[in-house]
Amino acid sequence: MSKAYPSNLSQAQFDYLNDLLPDAKSGGCPRQVDLWEVLNAIFYVLVEGCSGRGLPADFPAWQPVYTYFWNWRKDGTWIAIHDRLRKFTCLEQERPRSPTLREASCSNGRQYR
């Protein structure tokens, strides 16, 4: 388990995403890494702006982290994770699910670009 970084997902956020994550492939070796740790490593790289190879040692090795990110990007899982986390944040902060809903509810009807 990695240290508590500001970029880490909470348990509630991870549980909210868990059904989007692909199951381990059948017939192969059992999964060696915890997907919560993989996601936390990806978010660490995104938030801190470091390279994948610059991950602190308490995260999984950069190779499986990069492989999961690349595969999720190719199969659409990463977009689904993004959309689900945006929805989670909007619900948590009691905001409209979409910025266009907020614009539509403006009293003056102006659109902002």
Secondary structure per residue as TSV (DSSP state, phi and psi in degrees):
chain	resnum	aa	ss	phi	psi
A	1	M	-	360.0	133.1
A	2	S	-	-79.5	166.5
A	3	K	-	-65.4	170.2
A	4	A	-	-82.8	104.0
A	5	Y	-	-100.3	151.7
A	6	P	T	-59.8	-25.1
A	7	S	T	-82.7	-8.7
A	8	N	-	-65.2	145.5
A	9	L	-	-75.4	144.4
A	10	S	-	-76.5	166.0
A	11	Q	H	-61.1	-39.6
A	12	A	H	-63.5	-41.6
A	13	Q	H	-65.0	-42.9
A	14	F	H	-64.1	-42.9
A	15	D	H	-61.5	-34.9
A	16	Y	H	-67.1	-28.8
A	17	L	H	-94.9	-18.3
A	18	N	G	-53.8	-37.1
A	19	D	G	-72.1	-14.1
A	20	L	G	-82.1	-21.4
A	21	L	S	-78.2	131.7
A	22	P	-	-63.6	146.4
A	23	D	-	-69.1	160.5
A	24	A	-	-64.0	146.3
A	25	K	-	-67.4	139.6
A	26	S	T	-79.1	151.4
A	27	G	T	85.5	-9.9
A	28	G	S	-102.8	-166.2
A	29	C	-	-69.6	150.2
A	30	P	-	-63.0	152.6
A	31	R	-	-59.7	132.1
A	32	Q	-	-94.0	-17.4
A	33	V	S	-120.6	154.8
A	34	D	-	-85.6	125.5
A	35	L	H	-66.1	-27.5
A	36	W	H	-61.7	-43.0
A	37	E	H	-67.1	-36.3
A	38	V	H	-63.5	-47.7
A	39	L	H	-61.8	-41.5
A	40	N	H	-63.0	-37.4
A	41	A	H	-66.3	-42.6
A	42	I	H	-62.1	-45.6
A	43	F	H	-66.9	-32.8
A	44	Y	H	-61.6	-46.4
A	45	V	H	-61.3	-43.6
A	46	L	H	-66.2	-43.8
A	47	V	H	-74.5	-44.0
A	48	E	H	-82.8	-16.9
A	49	G	-	73.2	21.2
A	50	C	-	-92.2	171.3
A	51	S	-	-80.3	161.5
A	52	G	G	-60.0	-35.1
A	53	R	G	-71.2	-13.1
A	54	G	G	-92.2	11.9
A	55	L	-	-62.6	140.2
A	56	P	-	-59.5	155.8
A	57	A	T	-66.8	-17.1
A	58	D	T	-81.8	-3.3
A	59	F	S	-91.8	165.7
A	60	P	-	-60.6	163.1
A	61	A	-	-57.6	151.2
A	62	W	H	-65.1	-30.3
A	63	Q	H	-61.7	-52.4
A	64	P	H	-66.7	-32.5
A	65	V	H	-62.0	-47.9
A	66	Y	H	-63.5	-41.8
A	67	T	H	-62.3	-45.0
A	68	Y	H	-61.9	-46.3
A	69	F	H	-59.7	-46.0
A	70	W	H	-63.3	-45.6
A	71	N	H	-65.0	-40.9
A	72	W	H	-67.5	-32.5
A	73	R	H	-68.9	-40.9
A	74	K	H	-68.9	-39.1
A	75	D	H	-93.4	3.2
A	76	G	T	90.2	-2.9
A	77	T	H	-62.7	-38.3
A	78	W	H	-64.7	-39.6
A	79	I	H	-64.4	-40.6
A	80	A	H	-63.7	-39.5
A	81	I	H	-63.0	-46.3
A	82	H	H	-57.5	-49.3
A	83	D	H	-63.9	-40.0
A	84	R	H	-66.9	-41.3
A	85	L	H	-67.5	-35.5
A	86	R	H	-62.2	-43.9
A	87	K	H	-63.3	-42.1
A	88	F	H	-59.1	-45.2
A	89	T	H	-65.0	-41.8
A	90	C	H	-63.6	-42.7
A	91	L	H	-64.7	-43.1
A	92	E	H	-64.1	-36.5
A	93	Q	T	-98.0	7.6
A	94	E	T	53.4	49.0
A	95	R	-	-109.9	162.6
A	96	P	-	-62.2	148.3
A	97	R	S	-67.6	-20.1
A	98	S	S	-137.5	140.5
A	99	P	H	-60.9	-28.9
A	100	T	H	-67.8	-29.9
A	101	L	H	-65.6	-36.5
A	102	R	H	-68.2	-43.2
A	103	E	H	-64.1	-39.8
A	104	A	H	-65.6	-25.6
A	105	S	T	-90.6	-0.4
A	106	C	-	-65.0	140.7
A	107	S	S	-71.3	-31.0
A	108	N	S	-87.4	-9.2
A	109	G	-	74.0	7.2
A	110	R	-	-72.8	147.2
A	111	Q	-	-106.7	138.1
A	112	Y	-	-105.2	140.5
A	113	R	-	-118.0	360.0
